[in-house]
Amino acid sequence: MARTETSAKEAGQAAVATRRGPVMVALMLSMALVALDSTVVATAVPQIVGDLGGFAYFSWLFSGYLLAVTVTLPVYGKLSDTFGRKPVLLFGAALFLLGSLLSGVAWNMGALIAFRVVQGLGGGALQGTVQTLAADLFPLAERPKIQARLSTVWAVSAVAGPGVGGLLAAYAGWRWIFFVNLPVGAVALWMVVRHLRESPREPGGAAARARIDWAGALAIFACAGAVLTALVQGGVAWPWLSAPSLALFGAGLVLAVVVVLVERRAEDPVIPGWVWRRRTIVAVNVAFGAVGLLMVAPTVFLPTYAQGVLGLEPVAAGFVMSVWTLTWPVSAALSQHVYRRIGFRDSALLGVGVTSLALAAFQWLPYPGSVWQPVLLMAVVGAGLGLFSAPLMVGVQSTVGWSERGTVTASVLFCRQTGQTLGASLFGALANAVLAARLGGVGDLDAVTRAVDSGARVPEATGRAVAAATQAVYLGAAVAAGAAFVALLALAPRRFPVRATSAGGAGE
């Protein structure tokens, strides 16, 4: 692989004197706070609504949190490059815990939604900085194992989250869903403070000279917020072509122009121009955005398919959904044996290509079919995504030095989050259109999901409509995977320009 030497100054910035084991545990605990959040809260919605009311607005418990996480990722990435990872991580963890405490004492739905937004503002710092620190602390040879550990956190959270949330809501009260974050977060904070030691900044260094681009941060926050709100609420709270949707999309377009103008004039912009000029970074961002689209299919639509078509109980349906999160970290951990032979790009191409074929194969599942069929396909999807994501994340982080790694990591995560938001809107609309066509316009996904969750037996006509809707969504997901394949093939260099680094006390 092509390599370029880091400057002595940058190597000094990257040096971290720390006990990596305890810090890695702290990073995994921090990631668990973010990963568990949505799955735990989702199971307690009936209790929350029953206590606080506000059923018409409860979806903002998730939308508000997601928006806050997504729009703050670029800002936190730049701040971590300027002032160091540790202060950003500590600030994010403290803010997340404050939001958890306030959520636990919320007195009505409006207050709870506001405090969930506070949680999200902290969650954005946790999500981006944990990934960046993982690359700082470990040399290239060890990073696939670290990515696999972080993926395992998400996998365990996906499997255990609903059960944990249900137990807490049933036996301790829904408020403990938020209070339980406090001891976990306190332990993570203590371990970071005690064991993570970043090298001190020089008095005249970048951090001392930096001017925070508050105008750019505000413009990015407003632009992303407008567009993502339109995507999240369009077709749900209001029709797609209604005045609110058009106004938000129009505002997002205007604000996008403002972002470009402000960032071009900024001395130290939040999103530097080089992010869009380097082929490798652009290719990885586009590919992760496309993969974000397809990740909605198994998480949102597969549980309804498993219960409504296969006739499974909720626990068994949860297994069908979670199997892909189990093969993902295993594949990520083993991916180094592939990319060391064929490179980062070709490994990712192989992974996303396999994923696209497995998603497309849903079109040929019989009705109602056997459980092993979607389980097998989802196992292949997870393995393919592990082979896709780990090499690309490790590879793109290795093409930059310490002073750019936070920005690059945040840009990748921002694109993936944005893709997931767009995917939820597009595939939700697609599923509803197929259901309406099959059921004569008398049903939509929400109504079918409520009927399935209530334990009611689904008529065969409805079951076939759910199967057709799921197949349409999975076909769209296969197209998204194909788009990621094309983006990597057309934009990414065959060999990533990996830099030498002193991260983790060893060169690459």
N, C-alpha and C positions, 0 to 999 in steps of 0.2 A: 504494500500500500504506500501511496505517496505520503511523505511526512515533511513537516516543516518544524524547525526548532523554535521553541518559545524563547522570548527574551528573558534575561536574568531577572529583570524587575517583575515580570509576570509570574515567573516561577516562584519568586518570593511571596507574591500575593497568594498563590495557590496553596502554599505550604500550610498544613494544618497539624498542630501538635495535639493529639487527642487519643483517648482509648476508643478505638473504632467500634468494638463490640457493644459497649453500653450505649454509645451514640446511635448505633444501628437499631438497637432495641427501642430507643426513644423515637427514632424516625418511624419505625413500624407502628408504635403506639399512636403517634400523631396521625399517620395515614389511616389507622383504624378509626379514629374519631370521624374523619371525613367519609370513609367508606361505609361505615355503619349507619350514618345519619339518616339517609332517605329510607333505607329498608326498615329500620327500626320504627321511624315515625309513621310510615305508611300503615302498619298494622294497628296503630292506636287511633286512627282517624275517627272511628265510630265513638270511642270514649271521649275524645277531645271535643267533637261536635256536640255530643250529648251534654257535656259539662259547660262549654263556652257558647254554644250556638254558632251562628255564622256559617251555615252549610253552604250558602251561595258563594263563599269566598275561600273555602278551605283549600282549594287547589293552589292558592298562593302560598300555602305553607311550603310547597315544593318549588313552585315557580320563582318566588322571591329569593329563596336560598340559592337556586341554580343560577339566577341572573347575577346575584352578588358574587358568587364564586367566579363565574366566567368573565365578567367585565373587569375584575380586579387582577386577573392573572398577569396581563402585560405590565401593569404598574408595579406589582410586587417583584416580577422578574427583573425589571430595571433597577429597582431599589436594592435588590440583593447583589447585583453586580457593582453597585456604587458604594454601599455601606457595609456589605458583608452579609452572609447567610444567617448568622446567629441572631442579630437584632431583628431581622425580618421574621424569622421563625418564632422567636419569643413573642414578638408583638402579635403575630397571627394566632398563636396558641392562646395567649391571654384574651384576645378579642373573641375567639371562638368560645372560650370558657365563660366569659362574661355574657355572651349571647345565650349560652346554655342555661346559666343561672337565671337570667331574666325570663327566658322561655318557660322555665319551671314554675315561675311565680306569676305568669301572665293571667290577667283578670278577664280578658275577652279575646275574641278572635283577632281583632285589629291589632291589639298589643302583641299577641303571639306571632303574627305575621311580621310585624316590625322587628321583633327580637330574633326571628329566624333570619331576617336580612342581616342583622348584626353577626349572627353565626356565620353566614355566608361570606361576609367581609373578612372574617378570620380564616375561613376555610380556603379561600383563594390563596392566602399566604402559605398555609400548610401544604396544599396540594403541589404548588410549584416549587417551593423551597426544599421540600423533602426530596423530590426527584433530582434537584440540582445538587444538593449536598451529597446524595448517594454517588453522584459522578465525581464530586470533589474528593471524597474520602478514599476511593478505591481506584486502583489502576485498571486499565482497559481489560486485562485478563480476568479480573474478578467481577466486572460490572454485570455480566449476564446473570450470575448467581444473585446479585443484589436486586436486579430487576425482577427476577423470579420470586424473591422473597416479598417484594412489594406487591407483585401480582397475586401472591398467595394471600396477602392481607385482604385484597379485594374479593378473592374467591371465598375465603372463610366468611367474610362479611355478608356476601350474597346468600350463602347457605344458612348462616346462623342468625342473620339480622331479623328476619320475620319471626323466628321463634323467640328470640330474646325480647323483641318488642311486644309480642303477644303475652309473654309471661309477666313482664313488668306492668303492662297495662291491666292485666287481669288480677294480679296479686299485690302490686305495690301502688298502682295508680299511674295514670299517664304522665304525670309530672316527673316521675323518676326516670322516664326515658331521657330526659334532659339532665337531671341531677347526676345520673350515673357517669356522665362525661367528666364530672369535676375531679374525682379521684384519679381516673385514668390520665386525664390531661395534666394533673398536678405532678404525677410521677414522671411523665414525659418531660415537662418543664424542668423539674429538678435534675434529671439526668443530662439534659442539654446544658444547663447552667454549669453543672459540675464537671462534665467530661469533654465538652466541645471547646477547643481553644483555637480560634482563628488567629493567624499572625496579625500583629498590630499594623495599622495603616501608617504610612509615612506622613509626617506633618504637612508636607507639601504635595501629597499624593492625590490620586483621583478623587477620593472621598472628600478631601478638604476643599478641592477646587470645584467640585460638582455643584451645579445649581439644579435643584429639582424642577422638572418641567411640569409645574402644576397645571398650566393651561392645557398642555397636551394630555395629561392624565384625565382632566375633567372632560375634555372633548371626546377622548376615547371611551370613557365611562358612559357619557351621554349617548354617543352614537351606538355603541354595542347594546346599551340598555334599551334604546328605542327599537332597534331591529329585533333583538331577542324577545322583547315583550310582544311585539307583533307576531312573531313566530309561535310563541308559547300560547298566546290567547286567541290567535286567529282560528276560526272554526270551532272555538270552544265557548269563549265569553261573548264573542260577536262573529258575524259572518266575515269571510275573507275579504269580500269587496265592500264592506261597510265603511263608514266614515272613520271609525277608530283605527282600523287596519291601514287604510290608505294614508291617514294622517301620520301614523307611526312610521310607516315605510318611507313616506316623503320626508319626515324629519330625519330619519336615519340617513337618507341620501344626502340631504343638505349638510348634516353633521359630518358625514364622511369627507366631504369637500373641505370642511373646516379642519378636520384632523390632518389632512394632507398639507394644508396651508400652514397650520400651526407647527407641525412637526418639521417642515422644511426650514422654518425660520429658527427653530429652537437650537440653542447651543449644545444641549445634551438631550436629545429627544427620547421619549419613552419607547417608541418603536423606531429605532434607527433605520436609515435607508438601506444599510447593508443587508438587513434581514430579507429584503425583497430583491436584492441584486445577486446573491450567492445561490447558484443553481441547487446545491445540495439542500440548503435550508428550505428553499421554495418547494422543491420536490417533496421533501418530508412533510412539510406543512399541508400541502395539497392532499397527499396520500392519507395522512391522519384525519384530515377533514372528511374525506370520502369514507374512511373506515368508521368514523363517528356516526355517519348515516346508518350504516348496516348494523351497528351494535344495538339499535333500538329493536330490531326484529325479535331476537330471542328474549330480551328482557321484558318487553311489553306484550307481545302477541303470543308467544309460545305457551305461557300458562293457561290462557283461555282455550287455546287449541288442545292442550293436554287434557283439560277437564271437559270441555264441550264436545270434542270429537273422540278422544280416546277413552273418555269416561273415567278418568283417574280421580282419586281423592286429592285434596290440596297438597298433602305431604308428598305423594308420589309425583304430582305435577311439578312440585318444587324441585324434585330430583332431576326430572327431565330438563328443566330450565337451567339447573346449576351445573350439569355435567360439563358444559363448555368452559366454565370457570375453573374446573379442576384440571382439565388437560392444558389450559393456557399456561399456567406457571411451569408445569413440567416441560412443555415445549420451549418456553423462554429460557429455562435453565440449560437445556441441551442445545440451544441455538448456536452457541459459540463453536460447537464442533462442525457446524455447517458453514457459518460465515468466515471461519478461519480458512476454509478451503475455497469458497467461491465468492466471498466478499459480502459486504453489508447489503448492497442493492439487490444482488441476485438471490440472496437468502430471503429478503422481504418479498421479492417477486414470486418466489416459490411458495411462500406462505400465503400470500393474498390470492394467488392463483388457485391453490387448493381450496381456500375458503370460498372463492367464487363458485367453484364446481360443486362443493357440498351444499351451498345455499340454493343453487339452481336445481339440485336433485330433489328438493322438496316438491317440485312440480309433479314428480312421478310417484309420490307416496299414495298408496291405495286408500280408499275410504272404507271403514275407519282406520284400518291398518293395525300394526302391532307396535307396542311400546319401543321395542328395540330399534326400530327404524329411525325415528327422530333422535333417539339417544345416540345412535351411532353417528348420524350426520352432525349432531351438535358436538360430539367429541372431536370429530374431524375439524369442525369450524374453530373450536378452541385451540387445537394444535396448530392450525394454520395461522391464527391470529398471534399466538405466541412466537411463531417463527417470523412473523411480520414485524411485530411491535418492538421486541427486544433488540434485534439488530439495528433497526432504524433509530431508536432512542439512544442506544449506546453509540452508534455511528455518528449521528448528528452532534451529540454532546462532545464527541472526541475530535470534531473538526474545528473547535473554537477553544480559546484559552479561558482562564478563570474569569476574566473581566467581561466576557460575553456569554458565558454559559447559562446564567440565569435568564437572560433575555431570550436566548434560543429555546430553552426548555419551556418557558412560559408561552412562547409563540406556538409550539407544538401542541401543548395542552389546550390552549385557547382554541386552536383550529379543531381539535377533537371534540371539545365541549360544544362548540358552535355547530359542528356536524351532527352531534346527537340531538341538539335542539331542533335543527332543521329536519332531521329524520323523523322525530316524533310528530312534527306537524304534517310532513308530506305523507308518511306511511299511515298516519291516523286518518287523513283524508282519503287515501286510497282504500283502506280497509272499510271505511264507512260507505264509500261508493259501491264497492263490491257487495257488501251486505245489503245495502238498499236495493241494488239491482236484483239480487237473488231472492229477497224477501218482499219484493213489491213495494219498497219504500217505507216499510213499517218497522224497521229495526236499525239500530246502529251499534257500534262496538260497546259503548258504555252500557246500553240496555242488556246486551247479551252477557257482558262481564258480570253485571249485577245479578242476573238470573243464575249464572254458573256459580258465583260465590255464595248465593243463598242456599245452594244444594238442590235447586229445582232441576228436574230432568229436562234435558234439552231435546226438543223434537228433532226428528231426523232432518227435516227441511232446514232448520236452524243450524244443526250440526254440519250439514253439507255447505251451508253458506259460510260458516266460520272456517271450514277447511279451505274453501275457495279464496276467502279473504286472506288467510294466512299464506297460502301459496302465492298470491299476488304480492304480498309484502316481501316474502322471501325472494321472489324474482327481482323485485326492486332492490333488495339488499345485495343480490348477486351482481346486479348492474353497478351498484356503488363500489363493490369490491373490484369489478372490472375497471372502473374509472381510476381507482387507486393504482392498479396494475399499469394502466396506460400512462398515468402521471409519472410514476417511477421510471418506466421504460423511456419516456420521452425527455424527461427533465433531469433525472439524477445521473451523475457520472458513474461509470461502472466501478470505479475505485474511489472511495471517499478520501478527501485530502486530510488524513488523520494527523494531528499534531502530537509531538512528544509532550509529555507532562510529568510532573513530579507528584501528582496526586497519589495519596496513599503511600508515599515514600518510595515509589518505584516508577520507573519509566515504562512507556507502552511499547 
